[in-house]
């Protein structure tokens, strides 16, 4: 059998979806993955390198494998022959290194035969047809997971075209005087990077960042928090998503001590606006909303999908309700799936969407 | 993990299934219901805490919290087990609880996440399988409870007033006296699984005699005027609790005499008051524990452990006795801890040097371990005689 399921997007969210489908019994020949690079970490790797990320913000279960156990802490414990990673994990203090994360991803890539399913190419058009979805000229698939990734880097409008400005996720070095715009995880990482490089740093931010271990409160990663979220009416859900998109980075001495030292030395301060530094690093994340993504924009327009503000309306299981029934499934994973899962742009979010897609595929097969 | 309430209840039932089945097997093997009772208490405590505390107080539960919560539940389980007189020894109960807790951790952190892809984002829910396992656990518990209830020995009420004895209890039963129930002439127990509770026995050769019977519980019995022993146990296994035995005026009898039961499960004598007679508690060739008893005014010794017995003698009070307070003899091994012994009088009528008023005596190859005993108003604290010895912890 072939053409059971297509994954549009060959990045981390697509890879997580693929691993889940494989775990659920689908053969590589039954899955087609469309992407622009056979390395599922290609885009992520560049961004992580740009901000010199060494450790993951996620914890032991921040990996791409379909089951949460064994997590990266168990694997680290076995590799290091030490119980320390396990002890850290039960205290929510284990954060795998980027290297550990990527090593595991490579292992999983081989184990799941990802490359057998991967097809080089960017899908530009998804069209609902009888019993499935047509993807450009690649034929029809009854089940499709859209994991297009982030639609692009977000720059503050006032810095567009400013030669001093560089996005944090683009390769860069550090000038003697650096202004870092933003206050989230990438910004905090850049503060430390620039300080370590000997720069003076101005943190440009309009509001104080929240300090929390993950990018959302933990209960929002499971049904406990999601049940209340899914019960919210659309306008409140929008407010909820906006409120929880406030910048944050983890608490802890690892972050605070270097900043405090630099502050004492006069090398770190906070300002409300940029003010003439030689380099401006925009740690301002990604563009948001389906309108920023050509594929999604066209999908919404052609099929008249419900949207609220910048979000496509999804069911709690991350599928597009108007285009999903017993015969076919259109599911979203990654940032565009926030209507279903607020932390959709995390690995947990990608797993959430793909596990529910797998249920649909199983139900379709046994109907 | 941020557990939902359904998960807490469902997984509680799911992880208790294996210990519950183990408890049923253990109950069959031991012919005792305490393993099932213990498993039932564990489940009840867990469910109660889930409903009233954990769900409200713990929107998110880090892994390490399982340890303090486990200790909290352990304290509650042990407290309830003691309150409800569940007949498990502390070590066995702890081992059972510890094993069940460890199994729950392995299931919750490894097995369930491996078997159910969405375990994490479902907040730990196990779907239809979880509901099925939970229902199975409830069915097993209900079935075990029903069997336990159906096989309970009949309760025989002894009305207030005097009943002429001796009464012979030759089948499994619970003989429960109403206030004012008195048996004159003694009670003889010859069947296993007999309970005698809230009964006063007056007269008889032995107040209560247990012969060749196991799992006998004598609780809140009062004995007066027996001509030989207050309670006499031969080749039997008993638990004697909260008894009151007066042997005043009885020159040769013992308050409690348990003999020749070394091959049986340990007998227990606790929280009893014994006064008069030659010896308060006499343990001969037994495995036994005597704890928190009050022994007074005996004429030979307070508590005796002899003839290759193994016994723990703990937290008893022995006072105003003649010769020896606590005596361990004849190759016996005794743990004698935290007893209060006062007023041991020298036996002026005896030429035996052991009887010059010792709090504790180890005699004839016996081995005594002592710890934190308080001996006062006695000529001697401790003595070793005839190749016996005492070690201090």
Interface residues (C-beta under 8 A of the other chain):
Chain A: X20 X23 X24 X61 X66 X67 X68 X69 X70 X89 X90 X91 X92 X217 X218 X219 X221 X222 X223 X224 X225 X226 X227 X348 X351 X352 X355 X356 X358
Chain B: X1 X2 X3 X4 X59 X60 X62 X63 X64 X66 X109 X110 X113 X114 X117 X118 X119 X120 X121 X122 X123 X124 X125
